[in-house]
Amino acid sequence: QVQLVESGGGLVQPGGSLTLSCAVSGFTMDDAAIGWFRQAPGKAREGVSCISSADGTTAYADSVKGRFTISRDLAKNTLYLHMNNLHAEDTALYYCAVDGSSRPNFFCTTLLSGQVRPDFAAWGQGTQVTVSS
């Protein structure tokens, strides 16, 4: 059974940094595309970043490009999101999601457009990131 457990969220001041982790089980990360999306209260889901299963190609939303870095440790079966220069607008519940469609390009495109759905993806309970002074 696929399980994803996010951690590492917290309260940070504007301009600060955090690293989120997502421990996965039930599959190996080099077999599936995986990524992050976020959702703030009262707002739609927003794709953040994605990494392809095939060659590890990464993609980012424009809002986080240059500030966030996605990475994975295949030995630990863990996904990371390194976040620098955080803004108040980054405040949200962050989720990691894995592709269940076996179509990594479709999954990453859809995730980044904020359209991830449970019929082709699975995700965890999320970890809260709050950026505030």
N, C-alpha and C positions, 0 to 999 in steps of 0.2 A: 504494500500500500504506500502510495506517495505521501510523504509528510514534509512540510517546510516549516521551520521555526525561526522567526526573525528575532533579533536582539540588537542591543547597542544604542537604542534611542535614548533621548534624554533632553534636558534643558541646556541650551547653549546660548551665549550672547551673539549678537550680530557680528559677523566677521570670523566667528569661531569655526571649529572643525569637529566632525564626528565620523566614526566608521561604523556602519551597520553590517551585521553578519546574518547569513541565512544558512542554517544547517539543514541539509536535505537528506532524505532517506527514501528507499523504495525505488531509486533509479540512480544512474551515474550521470554526472553533469556533462560528460562528453557525448552523451546519447541524446540530449535534448537542449533546445534553446531555453534560456532562462533570463529573467530580468526583474526590474523593479518598477512599480508604479506607486503613486501616492494619492491620498484623498484627504482633503481638508473638510471640516464641517460645512455643510451647505453647498459644497462645490462638487463638480464632476470629477471622476477619476482622471488622473493625469499620468501619462507614461513618463518615465524618467530615463531608463536606460535598459539596454538589452545586449546579450552576448550570444552569438550563434553557436550551435553545437558543432558544426562542421569544422570551422577553422578558427573559432574564437573571435570572429569579427565583432566589433562593438559599435553601438549606435547610441546617441543621446538626444534628448529633447533640447531644443534651442535654449530653453530657460536655464539649463544646468550645464551646458557645454562649456568646458574650460574650468569648471569648478568641481564637478563630480567625476569620479573614475570608478568604473565597474571592473571587478576582477574575480577570478575564481581559483580555488585551490583544489585541484582534482584529487589529490591525495587525501585531503580532509573532507571532500565532498561538501565544500562550503563556498558560498557566494558572498562577495563583499560589495559595499558601496562606500567609497571614501568621499566624504563631502567636506569641501573647503569653502571659506568665504561665505558662510551661510547667511541668508537673508531672512527677514521676517516672513516673506512669502513662501519660504521653504517649509514652514510649519505645516505638518500633516501627519497622518498615519501612513507609514511606509510598509508596503507589502512586497515580498518576492513571489514571483509567479513562474511556473514551468509550463512548457509547451506540451500539450497532449495531442496535438494534431499531426505531429511528425512533419510539419511544414515550417521549418525555422524562419524563413523569410516572411511568410504570412503571419506567424506568431509575433515576430519582432515588430513588423509594421503595424499590426493591430494593437499590440501593447503600447507602442509609442503614440498611437493616436487616441489612447485612453479607452479603447473599445474591448479590452480583455473580458472574456465571458467564461463561465464555468463549463460550457460545452466543449471547449477546446483548451482549457487551462485550469491549473490548480494553484491555489495560493494559501499562505498561512494566515495567522491571526493579526499580523502586523506589529510594528513597533513605533511608538509615538516619538516624533521629533518636534520640539518646541524651540523656536528661535526668538528670544526676547531679552531685552535688557532689564 
